[in-house]
Amino acid sequence: MALSLAYTLRNIAVRRSASALTALGIAMTVAVFAGVFALDSGFRQIYKPRGDTGLAIYLRPGASSEGESVVTREQAEILSKERPEIARDAEGRPLAAAEMYLAVYMHKIDGGRTNVALRGIQPMSIDLREGVVHKVEGEWLHWGTDEVMVGQPLTRRIQNCRLGDTIAINTMSFRVVGVIESDTAEGGEIWGDVDRLMEALERPVYSRVVARVNPGVDVAAVAEELKHDERTPMQVMSEPEYLAKQTLATGDMLGTLGLILTIVMGVAAILGAMNTMLASVGARTHEIGVLLAIGYSRTSIFLSFLLEAALIGLIGGVLGLLIALPFNGLETGLANWNTFTDVSFAFRVTPTLALQSFLLAFTLGLIGGTLPALRASRLKPVEAFREL
């Protein structure tokens, strides 16, 4: 015979105080797990490859990001005008842009300072990002002027980044004329005319060249060809490949942190569940003896106690997600250790993360309930009645 689910639920209800404390311990573990990995999910999302394999990124050999890369004006000219893989528009202009990328120290609205990504762009930069970066306020910057556009999250986090404000860059002042929005990391940057920004920063070189390549071009083959080119030695990769590499340092750090916290708190939650279930077995020794005496199998007893622990774990999973859900969509910033800049993004509690949280809670309950369930199933009726 098998014990009914109603019997298990009744036991949880009867011992609701102990069950609630155990579920709360599991809930805290789930909340920390969901919170850290929601942070990781939000961070990775802004660097998630857009699937545009038609864009190629040209960097200095050995550079892991554009912040470490140097491309001279001469190299940029040669790449955009002479490389056969770079596509051209109807007027014969290369679909390529030389850009500068640098971190600038700025004051946060809520206090403190942080590095903000500053990108110098050319007119073709905007064309290459059509459909990815959108203007939501003001106007596009005018080329050759001391004007900038800022990412929408910066208007809420960084001083002097609202429409009409003035941003001091070195000894020059740039007026904010527009606000941009994007689901990518570029939505948290400051954009300005590359020549004006290079003059302000006294920086004579670009950071990268981004270009649309002709259909069917093998970017890996181009990379191999340019690796040892005498005039333009370059590291070349597709945009999805480049973006994927930008999450390695910070993404791995968040993943490791989440794993360590989950293990530490998970062990505590397991011990709490085990203690609760052992106390339940001790209080129900006579009851277990009766069940065994009237014909319930030891397997049924084992599964009943194991199910009880698993259900307590699931209750903890629900509570943990309820604690974590208010953070979903909450905007924050974090240093990207690949680019050494502050990146604006939002927590993302995804359906996959919610499912993983439930599985974690269920697993913690099962592990914590296994030993007590075994103890209950191994009781002998005679010994159980003797403990009255």
C-alpha positions in Angstrom: 0.0 0.0 0.0 1.1 3.6 -0.7 0.5 6.5 1.6 -1.7 9.2 0.1 -0.6 12.8 -0.8 -3.2 14.1 1.7 -1.4 12.3 4.5 1.9 14.0 3.6 0.2 17.4 3.3 -1.5 17.0 6.7 1.8 16.2 8.4 3.3 19.4 6.9 0.3 21.4 8.1 0.4 19.8 11.6 4.1 20.7 11.9 3.7 24.0 10.1 6.1 26.0 12.4 9.1 23.7 11.9 8.2 23.2 8.2 8.0 27.0 7.7 11.4 27.6 9.2 12.9 24.8 7.0 11.2 26.2 3.9 12.5 29.7 4.9 16.1 28.4 5.0 15.7 26.9 1.6 14.0 30.1 0.4 17.0 32.2 1.4 19.3 29.9 -0.6 17.0 30.1 -3.6 16.7 33.9 -3.3 20.5 34.3 -3.3 20.9 31.8 -6.2 18.2 33.5 -8.2 19.5 37.0 -7.4 23.1 36.4 -8.3 22.2 34.5 -11.5 19.6 37.1 -12.5 22.4 39.7 -12.2 24.6 37.4 -14.4 21.8 36.8 -16.8 21.2 40.6 -17.2 24.9 41.2 -17.7 25.3 38.5 -20.3 22.1 39.6 -22.1 23.6 43.0 -23.1 26.5 41.2 -24.7 24.4 38.4 -26.2 25.4 38.0 -29.9 22.8 39.7 -32.1 23.3 37.0 -34.7 24.7 39.5 -37.1 27.6 37.5 -38.5 27.8 39.9 -41.3 29.7 42.4 -39.1 33.4 42.0 -38.5 35.6 43.6 -35.8 39.2 44.5 -36.6 41.5 44.9 -33.5 45.1 45.0 -32.7 46.6 41.5 -32.5 46.5 40.2 -28.9 43.8 42.7 -27.8 41.0 41.0 -25.8 38.7 44.0 -26.2 38.6 47.4 -28.0 39.7 49.1 -24.8 43.1 47.5 -25.2 43.3 47.9 -29.0 45.1 50.4 -31.1 44.5 51.0 -34.8 46.3 53.8 -36.5 44.7 56.2 -38.9 46.7 54.8 -41.8 45.7 51.2 -40.9 42.0 52.2 -40.7 42.2 53.9 -44.1 43.8 50.8 -45.7 41.3 48.5 -44.2 38.2 50.4 -45.2 39.4 51.3 -48.7 41.4 48.3 -49.8 40.1 45.2 -48.1 38.0 43.1 -50.6 35.8 41.5 -48.0 34.3 44.8 -46.8 31.0 45.6 -48.5 30.2 48.8 -50.2 26.9 50.8 -50.6 25.3 51.8 -53.9 27.7 54.8 -54.1 30.7 52.7 -53.6 31.5 53.9 -50.0 32.9 51.2 -47.8 30.5 50.0 -45.0 33.1 50.5 -42.4 33.7 52.8 -39.4 36.8 53.5 -37.4 35.9 54.0 -33.7 37.6 55.1 -30.5 36.7 53.5 -27.1 37.9 54.8 -23.8 36.8 54.7 -20.1 36.2 58.1 -18.5 35.8 58.7 -14.8 32.4 60.3 -14.0 30.3 61.0 -10.9 27.3 58.9 -10.1 24.0 60.6 -9.1 23.8 58.6 -5.9 27.4 59.4 -4.9 30.8 58.0 -5.8 32.5 57.7 -9.2 32.8 55.1 -11.9 34.2 54.4 -15.3 31.8 55.1 -18.1 32.4 53.9 -21.7 33.0 56.8 -24.2 32.8 55.9 -27.9 33.9 58.1 -30.7 32.0 57.2 -33.9 31.8 58.1 -37.5 28.6 58.5 -39.6 28.8 54.9 -40.9 28.8 53.7 -37.2 25.1 54.6 -37.0 24.2 53.0 -40.3 25.9 49.8 -39.2 23.8 49.7 -36.0 20.5 50.4 -37.7 17.7 48.6 -35.9 19.9 48.0 -32.9 20.5 51.5 -31.4 17.5 53.9 -31.4 17.2 57.6 -30.6 14.6 58.1 -27.9 15.1 61.8 -27.0 16.6 64.9 -28.7 18.4 64.5 -32.0 21.4 62.8 -33.5 24.7 64.6 -33.0 26.0 66.9 -35.7 29.3 65.8 -37.1 32.3 68.0 -36.4 30.7 69.5 -33.4 31.2 69.2 -29.6 28.0 67.2 -29.1 27.4 63.8 -27.6 24.5 61.3 -27.2 24.2 59.3 -24.0 22.7 55.9 -23.3 19.3 56.1 -21.5 20.5 54.3 -18.3 23.2 56.9 -17.8 20.6 59.6 -17.6 19.4 57.9 -14.4 22.7 56.9 -12.9 25.4 59.4 -14.0 25.6 63.2 -13.4 25.4 65.6 -16.3 24.0 63.0 -18.7 20.6 64.4 -19.2 19.4 66.1 -22.3 20.8 69.6 -22.5 23.6 69.0 -19.9 27.2 69.6 -20.5 29.9 66.9 -20.0 33.5 67.9 -19.4 35.9 65.7 -21.3 39.5 66.7 -20.4 39.6 70.4 -21.1 36.7 70.5 -23.5 32.9 70.6 -23.0 30.4 68.5 -24.9 26.7 69.2 -24.9 24.2 66.3 -24.6 21.9 66.6 -27.6 20.3 63.2 -27.7 19.5 60.0 -25.7 19.9 56.5 -27.3 18.5 53.2 -26.3 19.7 49.7 -27.0 19.4 46.2 -25.5 23.2 45.8 -26.0 26.1 47.3 -24.0 26.2 50.2 -26.4 23.0 51.4 -24.7 25.0 52.5 -21.7 27.7 54.4 -23.6 28.4 58.1 -24.5 28.7 58.6 -28.2 30.4 61.6 -29.9 32.2 62.5 -33.1 35.4 60.4 -33.2 37.6 63.3 -34.4 36.4 65.7 -31.8 36.7 63.2 -29.0 40.2 62.2 -30.1 41.2 65.9 -30.1 39.7 66.4 -26.6 41.6 63.4 -25.2 44.7 64.0 -27.2 44.5 60.5 -28.5 45.9 60.1 -32.1 44.7 56.5 -32.7 41.4 54.5 -33.1 40.5 51.5 -31.1 38.9 49.3 -33.7 37.3 49.2 -37.2 33.9 47.7 -37.5 32.7 46.7 -41.0 30.0 44.8 -42.8 31.5 42.1 -44.9 30.2 40.7 -48.2 27.9 37.7 -48.1 29.7 34.4 -48.0 33.0 35.9 -46.6 34.8 33.5 -44.2 35.8 35.8 -41.4 38.1 33.2 -40.0 40.0 33.0 -43.3 40.3 36.8 -43.3 41.6 36.7 -39.8 44.3 34.2 -40.8 45.3 36.3 -43.8 45.6 39.5 -41.7 47.4 37.9 -38.8 50.8 38.5 -40.2 50.0 41.2 -42.8 52.9 43.7 -43.0 50.8 46.9 -43.4 47.7 46.0 -41.4 48.4 43.1 -38.9 44.9 42.6 -37.4 42.9 40.3 -35.2 39.6 39.8 -36.9 36.4 38.2 -35.6 32.7 38.3 -36.2 30.6 40.5 -34.0 28.9 37.5 -32.2 32.3 36.1 -31.5 33.6 39.4 -30.2 30.6 40.1 -28.0 30.7 36.6 -26.5 34.3 37.2 -25.3 33.3 40.4 -23.5 31.5 38.5 -20.8 34.3 36.1 -19.8 35.9 37.8 -16.8 32.9 39.4 -15.1 30.5 36.6 -16.2 32.8 33.9 -14.8 33.2 35.9 -11.6 29.4 36.2 -11.1 28.9 32.5 -11.9 31.6 31.5 -9.4 30.2 33.8 -6.7 26.7 32.4 -7.2 28.0 28.8 -7.1 30.0 29.4 -3.9 27.1 31.2 -2.1 24.6 28.5 -3.2 26.8 25.7 -1.9 27.4 27.3 1.4 23.8 28.3 2.0 22.6 25.0 0.4 24.5 23.0 3.0 22.9 25.0 5.8 19.5 24.5 4.2 20.0 20.7 3.9 21.1 20.5 7.5 18.0 22.4 8.5 15.7 20.2 6.5 17.4 17.1 7.9 17.0 18.3 11.4 13.3 19.1 10.9 12.6 15.7 9.3 14.6 13.8 12.0 12.5 15.6 14.6 9.4 14.7 12.7 10.4 11.0 12.7 11.1 11.1 16.4 7.7 12.6 17.1 5.9 10.1 14.9 7.7 6.9 15.9 4.5 5.3 17.3 2.5 6.4 14.2 5.2 4.8 11.9 5.0 1.6 13.9 1.2 1.5 13.4 1.5 2.1 9.7 4.0 -0.7 9.4 1.9 -3.0 11.6 -1.2 -2.6 9.4 0.6 -3.4 6.2 2.2 -0.3 4.8 5.6 -1.2 3.2 8.9 0.3 4.2 9.2 1.7 0.7 5.9 3.6 1.2 7.1 5.0 4.5 10.4 6.0 2.9 8.7 7.7 -0.1 6.2 9.5 2.2 8.9 11.1 4.3 11.0 11.9 1.2 8.0 13.5 -0.5 7.3 15.6 2.6 10.8 16.9 2.5 10.6 17.6 -1.2 7.3 19.5 -0.8 8.8 21.6 1.9 11.7 22.3 -0.5 9.3 23.4 -3.2 7.5 25.7 -0.8 10.9 27.2 -0.1 11.5 27.5 -3.8 8.2 29.5 -4.2 9.1 31.8 -1.3 12.7 32.3 -2.7 11.4 33.3 -6.1 8.9 35.7 -4.5 11.8 37.3 -2.7 13.9 37.5 -5.9 11.1 38.6 -8.3 10.9 42.3 -7.2 14.5 42.6 -8.4 13.5 41.6 -12.0 14.0 44.6 -14.3 15.8 46.6 -11.5 18.5 48.6 -13.2 22.0 48.5 -11.9 25.6 48.9 -13.0 28.6 46.6 -12.8 32.2 46.8 -13.8 33.1 44.8 -16.9 36.6 43.5 -16.2 37.2 42.9 -19.9 36.8 46.6 -20.8 37.3 48.2 -17.3 34.1 50.2 -17.7 30.8 50.4 -15.8 28.0 48.7 -17.6 24.4 49.5 -17.1 21.9 46.6 -17.2 18.9 45.1 -15.4 18.3 42.0 -13.3 16.7 39.3 -15.5 14.7 36.5 -13.7 14.1 34.3 -16.8 11.8 31.3 -17.0 14.9 29.1 -17.2 16.3 30.6 -14.1 12.9 30.2 -12.3 12.9 26.5 -13.3 16.5 26.1 -12.1 15.5 27.7 -8.8 12.6 25.2 -8.3 14.9 22.3 -9.2 17.5 23.6 -6.6 14.8 23.8 -3.9 13.4 20.4 -4.8 16.9 18.9 -4.7 17.8 20.5 -1.3 14.6 19.1 0.1 15.3 15.6 -1.2 18.8 15.6 0.1 17.8 16.9 3.5 15.0 14.3 3.7 16.8 11.2 2.5 18.5 10.2 5.8 15.3 10.8 8.0 13.2 8.9 5.5 15.6 6.0 5.6 15.5 6.0 9.4 11.7 6.0 9.4 11.5 3.2 6.9 13.9 1.0 8.9 12.0 1.2 12.2 10.6 -2.1 13.5 7.0 -2.0 14.7 7.9 -3.7 18.0 10.6 -1.1 18.7 8.3 1.7 17.6 5.6 0.7 20.1 8.3 0.2 22.8 9.2 3.9 22.6 5.7 5.0 23.7 
